[in-house]
Amino acid sequence: MSSPTESIVNVQQFNALETKVDALVAQLHQLLPQQQSQNKKGGRNGFKNNQIPKMPSFNRLNRPLTPESLPETPDISTPAIQPVLDQSDSVAFTERPSAQLAIQILDIIQRYGNNAVSGDASWPGKVKFMPVVEACVVKSEPIRMILPAFPFKSPNRKDKTLGSQVDMGEELALMHLNGLCESIAEVYEHGANVVIASDGLVYNDLMGIEDSEVWDYGTGIRQIVKRKGLSHISAFRIVDLLGHCNTDRLTREEYLIHAGCYRRELVARFGPRNFDSHAAVIEEEDTRMTYRGYIKFLTKDLMYTKMAMEAQSQPSPKRRYKEAIENLAYQMITRGKAFAAAIEEKCANYVRLSIHPSSGKTKLSVPLIPPPPGGQLMTPWHSSVAVSADGTFRTVHAATVRETHDLIYQDGLPHHFRERSPLFDLGETQVEFEHLYPCGLVIRPVTDTDDEPPSYRGIDAQKLRKLAEIQSPVVLRGFAETTNRELFINSAQEIGDILSQPSGVVQEIKEHYFMPSEARPMHYDGMFSTITQKDENGNDMKDEQGKEIKIQNSPKFQYFSSIAAAKKGSGYTLFASSRLFFKYLPAPYTVERLEAAKWRMDNAGLWDASHLPLTDLPLVVRHPETNAPCLRWHESWSVSKNKSSTCEITMQNDSQDIVQLVDRMVYDRRVCLRFTWEQGDILLSDNTAMLHTKSAFTGGSDREIWRIHVN
């Protein structure tokens, strides 16, 4: 029996523990404000109803674990650190630099998400993944994310996809994921990686897809990663997840011999015991959403398969087909649980991404090709890509666009659909088009290997102008005579009226000009150029003091010729698209709000423009041809970024938070093209639809670019 003293000590310890738990609950409420009202009355009892997502075991986090590492993937042992929400820490977790950085990283990941929680802008999974991300930060390791996806193309190649091979859809999706990692690398020096865990072998036999097709599709994914230089993306197959040896040397023939064994081993080792898929669909929110997604795509995926034909031969064929689809979906739920369990065991310290709708509590749902407003969300293996005349990427079912779009081939394989438009007929020179991610268009001449490249003289300048208004930047690449100064000026005159500058018609931007080793702020050209405002009769307008009223004189286009390119890997020109800026503009900001906003600039140094009217500037203007909202901005720039000039931006009639928002968004990888120049490039960019800047580049480069301003 315990002594009275021991009893008193135990009560004190219990009270202290109780206080810590209450503090932890309060802190979780701050992280999850949407659940605060539900838990406010319950206090500690809120845990009984799972109102707050379950936290990782503190004891497990304090013990170094050594799970079997995956081939060709980083070490995935759980780091031995204190949990980020441990109340015994002498510094509150929100004050720890590692925690602050982890929150910043999770915020970036969240921007790429799309969870199905009505009216909830936050991501509940932050609580689950906060210890995971901070552990990587503390150990100075890359943030690791895992995405089960990219199985194989839908078997419906008549209505949905272009075939069994990868195409533009997979390219866009992988570049999108790589951009997520690059965004993290901009705030965290050790960067991030996404591992693609192909789940093709989990389901393919259920859908009548051959194992060989799964292998070939996975090989295509790896080829895209290599060809596009997506250094933050890697991929593994089920055999890697199972921990088999020497999988990096696995041949196609060996894979096909053992594919069935891999599938059976996965289910045997990781399949949940006594699992009832029907009950799971009823009781588990995420499982129910996944099941509904399966029903939706399977109904169309399998409509030309043996399963559909067998249903047609029976009484009540529609009901039979529906029952067969539902039965298959339940089987896929069971297989998926085994696959998820394997990932959970082997990749416990990865941030879990998903292509399926979810509540977001245990994973982040990520649209791989985010649709335009009102567009339908589809994965690239269930759809085809249709490129609109304005450069918008849409995932569609192939059958819906065959009458309005041209099917474009690449390397002899169907690659994407392109909207039919006379703008893609540029005259006597036969050309081909490459759509850049996230925006931009490269135009190349179609020639035989031994032929001399044609001059760009034959390109229809007015169509080039129209394309630039909706698809900037537009690049002519691989043409001859691009360093012919007279031709460059004449071609600019065909595009529009040339605006002469103090330095002449052609501005030669060379290495020594404007401190080329330094980056520049994001801006539009003409910020510091003014003209006298005219009245309706063409007379100069004056203010009450008799001074001429000055207005900005911004060109409509920049026209460039690349005479000499910077060293590879540096000297990028960045183009931020207004169309994409407003597509990804986060709540609570709206076009209407930003359109009403006014700002001013105060600057000094080389860019001193104190004599100019840089106040009451509109943040958004309408494009003169398309009427689309366009961002009008000059990035704030401190002395730490440029030794000789600075500028400070102030919002005059709205929150100063807008400055940080815009400065961040214009560099968002979903909005901003990092363009690499090649010698001989001719580039036309719309100065209203786009903002632009340049990155720093290596000293000693012989980079030289000619520029003409055109109206």
TORLOVEX-728921 format. One record per residue (C-alpha): residue number from 1; residue in one letter; x, y, z. Coordinates in steps of 0.2 Angstrom, whole numbers, plus 2048, in hexadecimal, padded with zeros to 3 digits. Example, Ala and Ser with C-alpha at 12.3 -4.5 7.8 and 13.67 -1.06 7.14 Angstrom:
i  aa  xx  yy  zz
1  a  83E  7EA  827
2  s  844  7FB  824
//
This chain:
i  aa  xx  yy  zz
1  m  800  800  800
2  s  807  811  7FC
3  s  80B  81D  809
4  p  802  82E  80B
5  t  811  837  805
6  e  812  82C  7F5
7  s  7FF  82F  7F2
8  i  801  842  7F4
9  v  810  842  7E7
10  n  806  838  7DB
11  v  7F7  844  7DC
12  q  803  852  7D9
13  q  80B  849  7CA
14  f  7FA  845  7C3
15  n  7F5  858  7C5
16  a  805  85D  7BC
17  l  801  851  7AE
18  e  7EF  857  7AD
19  t  7F6  869  7AA
20  k  801  863  79C
21  v  7F3  85A  793
22  d  7E8  869  795
23  a  7F6  874  78D
24  l  7F9  868  77F
25  v  7E6  868  77B
26  a  7E6  87B  77B
27  q  7F5  87B  76F
28  l  7ED  86E  764
29  h  7DD  879  763
30  q  7E8  888  75D
31  l  7EF  87C  74F
32  l  7DD  876  74B
33  p  7D2  885  74E
34  q  7C4  87C  744
35  q  7C2  870  752
36  q  7C3  87C  760
37  s  7B1  87E  762
38  q  7AE  86B  763
39  n  7BB  868  770
40  k  7B9  878  77B
41  k  7AC  870  786
42  g  7B5  85F  787
43  g  7C6  864  78D
44  r  7D1  854  78E
45  n  7C2  84A  78B
46  g  7C2  850  779
47  f  7CF  842  776
48  k  7C2  835  779
49  n  7B8  839  76A
50  n  7C7  83B  75F
51  q  7C3  84E  75C
52  i  7D6  851  75B
53  p  7E0  847  74F
54  k  7EB  83A  758
55  m  7FD  83F  75B
56  p  80C  834  758
57  s  811  82A  767
58  f  81E  834  771
59  n  826  824  777
60  r  828  81F  765
61  l  830  82F  760
62  n  83C  82F  76F
63  r  843  81D  769
64  p  84E  81C  75A
65  l  845  810  74E
66  t  84E  807  740
67  p  841  801  733
68  e  848  7F8  723
69  s  84D  806  717
70  l  846  807  706
71  p  852  804  6F7
72  e  856  815  6EE
73  t  84E  81F  6FB
74  p  855  829  70A
75  d  857  822  71B
76  i  845  821  723
77  s  849  81D  735
78  t  83F  828  741
79  p  84B  835  749
80  a  84D  835  75C
81  i  847  846  760
82  q  83A  84D  76D
83  p  829  84F  765
84  v  826  860  75F
85  l  817  863  76B
86  d  81F  85D  77B
87  q  81A  869  789
88  s  82A  865  793
89  d  835  86E  786
90  s  83C  87E  78D
91  v  837  887  77E
92  a  825  887  777
93  f  825  87E  767
94  t  81F  88D  75D
95  e  82F  896  762
96  r  83B  889  75D
97  p  843  88D  74D
98  s  842  87B  747
99  a  82F  87B  74B
100  q  82D  88C  742
101  l  835  886  733
102  a  82B  875  733
103  i  81B  880  733
104  q  821  88A  725
105  i  825  87A  71B
106  l  814  872  71F
107  d  80C  882  719
108  i  814  880  708
109  i  80E  86E  707
110  q  7FD  873  70C
111  r  7FC  87F  6FD
112  y  7FD  871  6F1
113  g  7EF  867  6FA
114  n  7DC  866  6F7
115  n  7D4  85D  706
116  a  7C1  85A  706
117  v  7BD  863  716
118  s  7AE  86E  713
119  g  7B2  880  718
120  d  7C3  87C  720
121  a  7D2  885  719
122  s  7DE  87D  725
123  w  7E6  86C  724
124  p  7E3  860  733
125  g  7F2  855  72E
126  k  7FE  863  734
127  v  7FD  85C  745
128  k  801  84A  740
129  f  810  850  734
130  m  817  85E  73F
131  p  822  851  749
132  v  828  849  738
133  v  82D  859  730
134  e  835  861  73F
135  a  83F  851  741
136  c  846  853  730
137  v  84A  865  734
138  v  853  861  744
139  k  85E  854  73B
140  s  861  85F  72C
141  e  859  852  720
142  p  84D  855  711
143  i  83B  855  714
144  r  834  844  70E
145  m  823  842  706
146  i  81B  833  6FF
147  l  80D  831  6F2
148  p  805  821  6ED
149  a  800  824  6DB
150  f  804  822  6C9
151  p  7FE  810  6C7
152  f  7FA  80E  6B4
153  k  7EF  816  6A7
154  s  7DD  813  6A8
155  p  7D7  804  69E
156  n  7CB  810  695
157  r  7D6  816  687
158  k  7C6  81A  67C
159  d  7BE  827  687
160  k  7CB  82C  694
161  t  7DD  82B  690
162  l  7E9  82B  681
163  g  7F0  81A  684
164  s  7FA  810  690
165  q  80A  81B  690
166  v  80E  82A  69A
167  d  80A  83B  692
168  m  809  84D  696
169  g  7FE  84A  6A5
170  e  80C  840  6AE
171  e  818  84E  6A9
172  l  80E  85C  6B1
173  a  80A  852  6C0
174  l  81C  84E  6C4
175  m  822  860  6C1
176  h  814  866  6CC
177  l  81B  85A  6DA
178  n  82D  85F  6D7
179  g  827  872  6D8
180  l  821  86E  6EA
181  c  832  867  6EF
182  e  83B  876  6E7
183  s  82F  882  6F0
184  i  834  87A  701
185  a  847  87B  6FC
186  e  845  88E  6FA
187  v  842  88F  70D
188  y  84B  87F  713
189  e  85C  87C  70D
190  h  85B  869  70E
191  g  84C  869  703
192  a  83F  85C  700
193  n  83B  84C  6F6
194  v  82B  843  6F0
195  v  82C  830  6EE
196  i  81F  829  6E2
197  a  819  818  6E9
198  s  811  810  6D9
199  d  802  807  6DE
200  g  7FF  7FF  6CD
201  l  803  7ED  6D2
202  v  7F7  7EF  6E1
203  y  7E8  7F0  6D6
204  n  7EC  7EC  6C4
205  d  7E7  7DA  6C4
206  l  7D5  7DF  6CA
207  m  7D3  7EA  6BB
208  g  7DA  7DF  6AE
209  i  7EA  7E9  6AC
210  e  7FA  7DE  6A7
211  d  809  7DF  6B3
212  s  814  7E4  6A4
213  e  809  7F4  6A2
214  v  80C  7F8  6B4
215  w  81F  7F6  6B2
216  d  81F  800  6A2
217  y  815  80F  6A9
218  g  821  80F  6B8
219  t  830  810  6AD
220  g  828  81E  6A3
221  i  826  828  6B4
222  r  838  826  6B7
223  q  83D  82B  6A6
224  i  833  83C  6A8
225  v  83C  83F  6B9
226  k  84D  83D  6B0
227  r  849  846  6A0
228  k  841  855  6A9
229  g  84F  856  6B7
230  l  842  854  6C5
231  s  850  851  6D2
232  h  843  851  6E1
233  i  839  843  6DA
234  s  83C  830  6DC
235  a  832  821  6DA
236  f  831  80F  6E0
237  r  827  800  6DD
238  i  81E  7F3  6E9
239  v  82E  7E8  6E9
240  d  837  7F7  6F0
241  l  82A  7F9  6FE
242  l  82B  7E7  702
243  g  83E  7E9  706
244  h  845  7DD  6F9
245  c  857  7DF  6F5
246  n  85F  7E5  6E5
247  t  84F  7EC  6DE
248  d  859  7FA  6D5
249  r  860  7EC  6CA
250  l  84F  7E4  6C7
251  t  84B  7E1  6B5
252  r  83B  7E1  6AC
253  e  83B  7CE  6A9
254  e  83F  7CB  6BC
255  y  831  7D7  6C1
256  l  824  7CE  6B6
257  i  829  7BD  6BC
258  h  826  7C2  6CE
259  a  819  7D0  6CD
260  g  80B  7C4  6D3
261  c  816  7BF  6E2
262  y  819  7D1  6E7
263  r  806  7D4  6E7
264  r  802  7C5  6F2
265  e  811  7C9  6FE
266  l  80A  7DB  700
267  v  7F9  7D5  705
268  a  7FF  7C7  710
269  r  80B  7D2  71A
270  f  801  7E2  71B
271  g  7EF  7DD  718
272  p  7E5  7E2  727
273  r  7DE  7D3  730
274  n  7CB  7D0  731
275  f  7C9  7E0  727
276  d  7B7  7E4  721
277  s  7B8  7F0  712
278  h  7A5  7F3  713
279  a  7A6  7F8  725
280  a  7B5  803  722
281  v  7AC  80C  714
282  i  79E  810  720
283  e  7A8  815  72F
284  e  7B8  81D  728
285  e  7B6  82E  720
286  d  7C6  82D  715
287  t  7C2  81B  710
288  r  7B1  820  70B
289  m  7B7  82E  700
290  t  7C4  822  6F8
291  y  7B6  815  6F4
292  r  7AB  822  6EC
293  g  7BA  828  6E1
294  y  7BD  815  6DC
295  i  7AA  813  6D7
296  k  7AB  823  6CD
297  f  7BA  81F  6C2
298  l  7B8  80C  6C2
299  t  7A7  80E  6BA
300  k  7AF  817  6AB
301  d  7C0  80E  6AB
302  l  7B8  7FD  6A9
303  m  7AA  800  69D
304  y  7B3  7F8  68E
305  t  7BA  7E9  698
306  k  7B6  7D7  69A
307  m  7AD  7DB  6AB
308  a  7A1  7E7  6A1
309  m  79E  7DB  694
310  e  79A  7CD  6A0
311  a  78D  7D9  6A9
312  q  785  7DD  698
313  s  782  7CA  695
314  q  778  7C8  6A5
315  p  766  7CE  6AA
316  s  766  7E0  6B1
317  p  777  7E4  6AA
318  k  778  7F6  6B1
319  r  775  7EF  6C3
320  r  781  7E0  6C0
321  y  78F  7EC  6BA
322  k  78C  7F8  6C9
323  e  78D  7E9  6D5
324  a  79D  7E3  6CC
325  i  7A5  7F5  6CE
326  e  7A0  7F6  6E0
327  n  7A7  7E5  6E4
328  l  7B8  7EA  6DB
329  a  7B8  7FA  6E5
330  y  7B7  7F1  6F5
331  q  7C5  7E5  6F0
332  m  7D0  7F4  6EC
333  i  7CC  7FC  6FD
334  t  7D3  7EC  705
335  r  7E3  7EC  6FA
336  g  7E5  7FE  6FD
337  k  7E5  7FC  710
338  a  7F3  7EF  70E
339  f  7FD  7FB  703
340  a  7FA  80A  70F
341  a  7FF  7FF  71E
342  a  810  7FB  715
343  i  813  80D  711
344  e  80F  812  723
345  e  81B  805  72A
346  k  829  809  71E
347  c  827  81C  71C
348  a  820  821  72D
349  n  82A  831  72D
350  y  825  837  71C
351  v  817  844  719
352  r  809  83A  711
353  l  801  841  701
354  s  7F2  839  6F8
355  i  7E9  83B  6E7
356  h  7D9  836  6F0
357  p  7CD  842  6F8
358  s  7CF  842  70B
359  s  7CC  84B  71B
360  g  7DE  84F  71C
361  k  7E1  848  72E
362  t  7ED  83B  729
363  k  7F3  841  717
364  l  7F2  84F  70B
365  s  7E7  84E  6FC
366  v  7F1  855  6ED
367  p  7EA  859  6DC
368  l  7F8  855  6D0
369  i  7F1  860  6C2
370  p  7E7  86D  6CB
371  p  7D8  871  6BF
372  p  7D3  883  6BA
373  p  7C4  88A  6C4
374  g  7B5  87F  6C2
375  g  7C0  872  6B9
376  q  7BF  85F  6BE
377  l  7CD  858  6C8
378  m  7D4  848  6C0
379  t  7E5  83E  6C2
380  p  7EF  83D  6B2
381  w  7ED  82A  6B1
382  h  7DA  82D  6B0
383  s  7DA  83A  6A3
384  s  7E2  843  695
385  v  7E9  855  695
386  a  7E1  862  68A
387  v  7EB  873  688
388  s  7DF  882  685
389  a  7E4  890  679
390  d  7E9  89A  688
391  g  7F5  88D  68E
392  t  7EA  886  69C
393  f  7EC  874  6A0
394  r  7DC  86A  6A3
395  t  7DA  857  6A7
396  v  7CC  851  69C
397  h  7C5  840  696
398  a  7CC  83F  684
399  a  7BB  83C  67C
400  t  7B5  84D  682
401  v  7C2  857  678
402  r  7C5  84D  668
403  e  7BA  858  65E
404  t  7C1  868  664
405  h  7D3  865  667
406  d  7E2  85D  65D
407  l  7EB  84E  663
408  i  7FD  852  665
409  y  80B  845  664
410  q  81C  845  66C
411  d  829  838  667
412  g  81C  82F  65D
413  l  810  82D  66C
414  p  800  836  670
415  h  805  844  67D
416  h  7F6  850  67F
417  f  7E8  85A  677
418  r  7EA  86C  671
419  e  7DB  877  66E
420  r  7D9  87B  65B
421  s  7DD  88D  658
422  p  7E4  897  649
423  l  7F1  89E  654
424  f  7FB  88E  653
425  d  7FD  891  640
426  l  80B  89D  640
427  g  80E  89E  62D
428  e  819  896  621
429  t  825  88E  62D
430  q  820  87D  634
431  v  822  87D  647
432  e  81E  873  657
433  f  819  879  668
434  e  81F  875  679
435  h  814  87A  688
436  l  81F  87F  697
437  y  81A  87C  6A9
438  p  812  886  6B1
439  c  811  892  6A2
440  g  819  897  692
441  l  81B  890  680
442  v  82A  88B  676
443  i  828  88B  663
444  r  835  881  659
445  p  837  87F  646
446  v  834  86D  640
447  t  843  868  635
448  d  84C  859  630
449  t  85C  855  639
450  d  868  85B  62B
451  d  85E  86A  626
452  e  863  87C  62B
453  p  857  884  637
454  p  84C  891  62F
455  s  84B  8A3  634
456  y  83E  8AA  63F
457  r  83A  8B7  631
458  g  82B  8AB  62C
459  i  822  8AB  63D
460  d  812  8B5  63D
461  a  816  8C3  649
462  q  804  8C8  64D
463  k  7FF  8B6  651
464  l  80F  8B5  65C
465  r  809  8C5  665
466  k  7F7  8BD  668
467  l  7FF  8AD  66F
468  a  80A  8B8  67B
469  e  7FA  8C1  681
470  i  7F3  8B0  687
471  q  803  8A4  689
472  s  812  8AF  68E
473  p  820  8AD  68D
474  v  820  8A7  67B
475  v  831  8A1  675
476  l  838  89E  664
477  r  846  891  665
478  g  851  889  658
479  f  84F  896  64B
480  a  85D  89F  641
481  e  861  8B1  640
482  t  85D  8B5  652
483  t  86D  8C0  654
484  n  869  8CA  645
485  r  866  8DC  64D
486  e  85C  8E3  63E
487  l  851  8D4  63D
488  f  84E  8D5  64F
489  i  848  8E7  64E
490  n  83D  8E4  63F
491  s  835  8D5  646
492  a  831  8DF  656
493  q  829  8EC  64B
494  e  81E  8DF  643
495  i  818  8DB  655
496  g  813  8ED  65A
497  d  81A  8FE  65C
498  i  82B  8FF  663
499  l  82E  90A  673
500  s  83F  912  672
501  q  849  913  682
502  p  857  91F  688
503  s  863  911  683
504  g  85B  90F  672
505  v  84F  904  669
506  v  859  8F4  66F
507  q  85E  8F2  681
508  e  86D  8E7  682
509  i  86D  8DE  693
510  k  87F  8D8  696
511  e  888  8D0  6A5
512  h  88E  8E1  6AC
513  y  87D  8E9  6AB
514  f  872  8EB  6BA
515  m  87D  8E0  6C6
516  p  87A  8D0  6BC
517  s  880  8C5  6CB
518  e  871  8CB  6D5
519  a  85F  8C6  6D4
520  r  852  8D4  6D0
521  p  841  8D7  6D7
522  m  831  8D0  6CE
523  h  82A  8DF  6C4
524  y  822  8E5  6B4
525  d  82C  8EF  6A8
526  g  828  902  6A7
527  m  826  904  6BA
528  f  832  913  6BA
529  s  82D  919  6A8
530  t  820  927  6A7
531  i  818  932  69A
532  t  80C  941  69B
533  q  7FA  93C  69C
534  k  7EF  942  68D
535  d  7DD  948  68D
536  e  7D1  942  680
537  n  7D7  950  674
538  g  7E9  94A  676
539  n  7EE  959  680
540  d  7FA  957  68F
541  m  7F1  957  6A0
542  k  7F7  961  6AF
543  d  7F3  961  6C1
544  e  7ED  970  6CC
545  q  7FF  976  6CD
546  g  801  976  6BB
547  k  80D  967  6BB
548  e  80B  95A  6AD
549  i  802  94A  6B3
550  k  80D  93B  6B1
551  i  808  929  6AF
552  q  811  919  6AD
553  n  817  915  69B
554  s  817  902  69C
555  p  81A  8F8  68C
556  k  80E  8EA  687
557  f  81C  8DE  682
558  q  82E  8DA  686
559  y  837  8D2  676
560  f  847  8CA  67A
561  s  855  8C2  670
562  s  862  8B7  679
563  i  873  8BB  672
564  a  87D  8B1  67F
565  a  875  8A6  68D
566  a  87C  8A5  69F
567  k  884  896  6A6
568  k  878  887  6A8
569  g  86F  886  6B8
570  s  870  899  6BB
571  g  869  8A9  6B2
572  y  857  8A5  6B2
573  t  84A  8B1  6AD
574  l  83A  8AF  6B8
575  f  829  8B2  6B1
576  a  81A  8B3  6BD
577  s  809  8B0  6B5
578  s  7FA  8BB  6BA
579  r  7EE  8AD  6B4
580  l  7F6  8A0  6C0
581  f  7F8  8AD  6CE
582  f  7E6  8AF  6CF
583  k  7E2  89C  6CD
584  y  7EC  898  6DC
585  l  7E8  8A8  6E6
586  p  7E4  8A2  6F8
587  a  7D5  8A6  702
588  p  7D0  8B2  709
589  y  7D7  8BC  6FB
590  t  7CD  8BF  6EB
591  v  7CF  8C7  6DA
592  e  7C2  8D5  6DF
593  r  7CC  8D9  6EF
594  l  7DD  8DA  6E7
595  e  7D5  8E4  6D8
596  a  7D0  8F2  6E5
597  a  7E1  8F2  6ED
598  k  7ED  901  6EB
599  w  800  901  6EF
600  r  80E  90D  6EF
601  m  821  90B  6ED
602  d  82F  914  6F6
603  n  840  910  6EF
604  a  852  916  6EF
605  g  863  913  6E6
606  l  864  90E  6D4
607  w  851  90D  6D3
608  d  84E  91E  6DB
609  a  83E  924  6D4
610  s  839  931  6E1
611  h  834  93D  6D3
612  l  827  930  6CC
613  p  815  92E  6D2
614  l  817  91D  6D9
615  t  808  91D  6E4
616  d  7F5  918  6E3
617  l  7FC  90A  6D7
618  p  7EF  8FD  6D3
619  l  7F3  8EB  6D8
620  v  7E8  8E4  6CA
621  v  7E5  8EA  6B9
622  r  7DA  8E2  6AB
623  h  7E3  8DC  69B
624  p  7DF  8E7  68D
625  e  7DB  8D9  681
626  t  7D5  8CA  68C
627  n  7CE  8D4  69B
628  a  7D6  8C8  6A6
629  p  7DC  8CE  6B7
630  c  7EF  8D2  6B7
631  l  7FA  8D5  6C5
632  r  803  8E6  6C5
633  w  812  8E4  6D2
634  h  823  8E8  6D7
635  e  82B  8DD  6E4
636  s  831  8E5  6F4
637  w  844  8E4  6F4
638  s  84F  8E6  703
639  v  862  8EB  704
640  s  866  8D9  708
641  k  860  8D4  6F6
642  n  868  8E3  6ED
643  k  877  8ED  6F2
644  s  873  8FC  6E8
645  s  860  8FE  6E8
646  t  851  8FB  6F3
647  c  83E  8FD  6F2
648  e  831  8FC  6FF
649  i  81F  8F8  6FB
650  t  810  8FE  705
651  m  7FE  8F9  703
652  q  7F4  909  704
653  n  7E2  903  707
654  d  7E4  8F1  70C
655  s  7EE  8E5  717
656  q  801  8E6  716
657  d  7FF  8D2  716
658  i  7FB  8D4  704
659  v  80E  8D9  700
660  q  814  8C9  708
661  l  806  8BF  6FF
662  v  80B  8C6  6EE
663  d  81D  8C5  6F0
664  r  81C  8B3  6F4
665  m  80F  8AE  6E7
666  v  818  8B5  6D8
667  y  826  8A9  6DC
668  d  81A  89A  6DF
669  r  820  88B  6D4
670  r  80E  889  6CE
671  v  80E  89C  6C8
672  c  820  8A0  6C3
673  l  82A  899  6B4
674  r  83D  897  6B7
675  f  842  89A  6A5
676  t  853  894  69F
677  w  85A  89D  690
678  e  862  895  681
679  q  86D  89F  675
680  g  862  8A4  667
681  d  852  8A5  670
682  i  845  8B2  66B
683  l  838  8B6  678
684  l  829  8C0  679
685  s  820  8C4  68A
686  d  810  8CD  68E
687  n  815  8DB  69A
688  t  803  8DC  6A1
689  a  7FF  8CA  6A3
690  m  810  8C5  6AA
691  l  81D  8CC  6B7
692  h  82F  8C7  6B5
693  t  840  8C8  6BD
694  k  851  8BF  6BC
695  s  85A  8B4  6C8
696  a  86C  8B6  6CD
697  f  879  8AE  6C3
698  t  88B  8A9  6C3
699  g  898  8B6  6C0
700  g  8A2  8B6  6B1
701  s  893  8B1  6A6
702  d  892  8B8  695
703  r  880  8BA  695
704  e  879  8C7  689
705  i  866  8CA  685
706  w  85F  8D7  679
707  r  84E  8DF  67E
708  i  842  8EA  675
709  h  832  8F1  67D
710  v  823  8EF  671
711  n  811  8F6  672
//
